[in-house]
Amino acid sequence: MSRQKPTSDEHFIPQFYLKQFSPDREHIFQFDVLSGKQTPVAVSTKSICYQKHLYEFRNDDGEFLYRNALEHLLGRYEIEFAKVFKSIQSKASSCIGFQSLNFLSDNEIAMLSVFLTTLIARKPEVLQAGVDVAKEILGVTQKPVFWTSDNPITLYGKYPPLKPDEVVFPLSPCLVLYMMPYEKTKPECYNRLVELSERDVEFINHSTAAHCQRWIYSQSPLSEEQKKWIANQRER
């Protein structure tokens, strides 16, 4: 039996996450904030947010060591992360979500924390990092309004990423995770599902627009008004 061909294109933004913002689970629209141009057609999630041999190690002769070992390990984790995303979105779409005083289960909190930490660590310019936050709020909207980017986690504070004061992370076009340290929130205001105001939506999309490196990814093409708004946010 032939051996599987090693993976060369290794993604620093997992494909299962990008597919949350895809209209067909395979393709996604992208907007270049540097040129101000929208791709005319959706691109494959496989073709973005990757680098060649990103997680590979070589010896002094240039030969690969433990080829694809880290890539395969991350892939196994992503299967579990994807299950958690599906569970959270299912609960968020239910009418009982707003009534729950502990919206996220202990397992979901733990898995999201691991996912955020590994996603930061997977960035090509970051080797090791962590997110020391504890209070979680899931914000939801009735229609798709959020985008994501090639830098989807926004860390606010004086000393990010080691000690952020706030973390903003879009989970889907309708759902966003917002995290803060224990001492900055009231006990009754965490681990809740809340409906977001227009001002909240603007803040979250500002985070995506202002902190992306180059590409913004969306479920549908951006309008000319949205493109101008993004340009303004990046100039602030």
C-alpha positions in Angstrom: 0.0 0.0 0.0 1.4 3.4 -1.0 2.2 5.9 1.7 0.3 9.1 1.8 2.0 12.1 0.3 3.4 14.5 3.0 1.5 17.8 3.4 3.5 20.9 2.4 0.8 23.6 2.6 0.4 24.0 6.4 -2.4 26.4 7.6 -1.9 28.8 10.4 -5.7 29.5 10.3 -7.5 26.2 10.4 -9.7 25.4 7.5 -12.6 24.3 9.7 -12.6 27.8 11.2 -12.5 29.6 7.9 -15.5 27.4 6.7 -17.6 29.0 9.4 -17.6 32.1 7.2 -18.1 30.2 3.9 -21.4 30.2 2.0 -20.8 26.6 0.9 -18.2 25.3 3.4 -15.6 25.2 0.7 -15.1 28.8 -0.6 -14.8 32.2 1.0 -14.7 35.8 -0.2 -11.6 37.8 0.6 -10.9 41.5 0.6 -7.3 43.0 0.4 -7.1 45.9 2.8 -3.8 47.0 1.3 -5.0 47.4 -2.2 -8.7 47.9 -1.4 -9.7 45.2 -3.9 -12.3 42.5 -3.4 -11.7 39.1 -5.1 -14.4 38.8 -7.8 -15.1 35.2 -6.9 -14.9 33.2 -3.8 -11.6 31.4 -3.2 -11.0 27.9 -1.8 -10.3 27.8 2.0 -7.4 25.5 1.1 -5.7 28.2 -0.8 -5.4 30.8 1.9 -3.7 31.3 5.3 -0.9 28.8 4.9 2.8 28.7 4.5 5.0 26.0 3.0 6.4 23.6 5.6 5.3 25.9 8.5 5.5 23.3 11.2 8.4 21.3 9.9 11.9 20.8 11.3 15.1 20.0 9.4 18.5 18.7 10.3 21.8 20.3 9.2 21.6 18.5 5.9 18.1 20.0 5.2 16.3 16.7 5.6 12.9 16.8 7.4 12.7 15.4 10.9 9.4 13.8 12.0 7.7 15.0 8.8 4.2 16.3 9.4 4.2 15.2 13.0 3.0 18.6 14.3 0.6 19.0 11.4 -1.1 15.7 12.1 -1.3 16.5 15.8 -3.0 19.8 15.1 -5.3 18.1 12.7 -6.5 15.7 15.5 -7.2 18.6 17.8 -9.1 20.5 15.1 -11.6 17.6 14.8 -12.4 18.1 18.5 -12.4 21.9 18.1 -14.9 21.6 15.2 -17.3 19.6 17.4 -17.2 22.3 20.0 -17.9 25.1 17.5 -20.8 23.1 16.2 -22.2 22.6 19.7 -21.9 26.3 20.6 -23.6 27.4 17.4 -26.4 24.9 17.9 -27.1 26.3 21.4 -26.8 29.9 20.2 -29.5 29.3 17.6 -31.8 27.9 20.3 -34.3 30.2 22.0 -33.2 28.9 25.4 -29.7 30.2 24.9 -30.5 33.6 26.4 -32.0 32.0 29.5 -28.9 30.1 30.4 -26.8 31.5 33.3 -23.8 29.3 32.3 -24.0 29.2 28.5 -20.6 27.5 27.9 -20.0 24.1 29.5 -16.7 23.5 31.3 -15.6 21.4 28.3 -16.4 24.2 25.8 -14.5 26.7 28.0 -11.5 24.5 28.2 -11.5 23.7 24.4 -11.9 27.3 23.4 -9.0 28.3 25.7 -6.8 25.7 24.1 -8.0 26.7 20.6 -7.2 30.4 21.2 -3.8 29.6 22.7 -2.8 27.3 19.8 -4.2 29.7 17.2 -2.0 32.5 18.6 1.0 30.1 18.7 0.4 29.0 15.1 0.9 32.5 13.8 4.1 32.4 11.7 5.6 35.3 13.7 4.7 33.8 17.1 6.3 30.6 18.6 4.9 30.6 22.0 2.1 32.5 23.7 -0.9 32.1 25.9 -4.1 33.9 26.8 -4.6 34.5 30.5 -8.3 35.4 30.6 -11.2 33.8 32.3 -14.6 35.5 31.8 -16.4 34.6 28.7 -19.4 36.2 26.9 -20.9 34.9 23.7 -22.5 37.6 21.6 -25.0 36.7 18.9 -26.8 38.5 16.1 -29.9 37.6 14.2 -28.3 38.0 10.8 -24.7 37.5 9.5 -22.7 40.7 10.2 -19.2 39.6 11.2 -16.1 38.9 9.2 -12.9 37.2 10.0 -9.3 37.7 8.8 -5.8 36.3 8.5 -5.3 37.6 12.1 -8.7 36.6 13.7 -7.9 37.1 17.4 -7.7 40.7 18.6 -5.9 41.2 21.9 -6.3 44.5 23.7 -4.2 45.7 26.6 -0.7 47.0 27.5 1.0 43.6 27.4 -0.6 41.3 24.8 -0.4 38.5 24.1 1.0 37.4 27.5 -1.5 39.4 29.6 -4.4 40.8 27.5 -7.2 42.9 29.0 -9.7 41.9 26.4 -9.9 39.2 23.7 -12.3 39.5 20.7 -12.7 36.4 18.4 -15.5 36.0 15.8 -16.7 32.4 15.8 -19.1 32.7 12.8 -20.9 35.5 10.9 -23.4 35.6 13.7 -21.4 34.7 16.8 -18.5 36.2 18.7 -16.5 35.3 21.7 -15.5 38.1 24.1 -13.2 37.4 27.0 -11.9 39.5 29.9 -9.9 38.8 33.1 -11.8 37.9 36.3 -11.1 41.2 38.0 -12.6 43.2 35.2 -16.1 41.7 35.1 -19.0 41.2 37.4 -19.7 37.5 38.3 -23.2 37.7 37.0 -22.1 39.0 33.6 -20.0 36.1 32.3 -20.6 32.9 30.5 -23.7 34.3 29.1 -25.3 34.5 25.6 -26.2 38.1 24.9 -27.7 39.8 21.9 -25.4 42.4 20.5 -26.3 46.0 19.8 -25.2 47.9 16.6 -22.5 49.5 18.6 -21.2 46.1 19.7 -21.2 44.9 16.1 -19.3 48.0 15.0 -16.6 47.4 17.7 -16.1 43.8 16.7 -15.9 44.5 13.0 -13.5 47.4 13.8 -11.3 44.9 15.7 -11.2 42.6 12.6 -10.6 45.5 10.2 -8.0 47.3 12.2 -5.9 44.3 13.2 -5.9 42.1 10.1 -2.5 41.8 8.4 -3.8 41.9 4.8 -6.9 39.8 4.2 -10.5 40.0 5.5 -12.7 37.0 4.8 -16.5 37.1 4.5 -19.5 35.0 3.7 -20.5 37.4 0.9 -18.7 40.1 -1.1 -18.2 43.4 0.8 -20.2 46.4 -0.4 -18.5 49.6 -1.5 -19.7 51.2 1.7 -18.2 48.4 3.8 -14.9 48.8 1.9 -14.7 52.5 2.7 -15.6 51.8 6.3 -12.8 49.3 6.6 -10.3 51.8 5.1 -11.4 54.4 7.6 -11.0 52.0 10.5 -7.4 51.2 9.5 -6.5 54.9 9.3 -7.7 55.5 12.9 
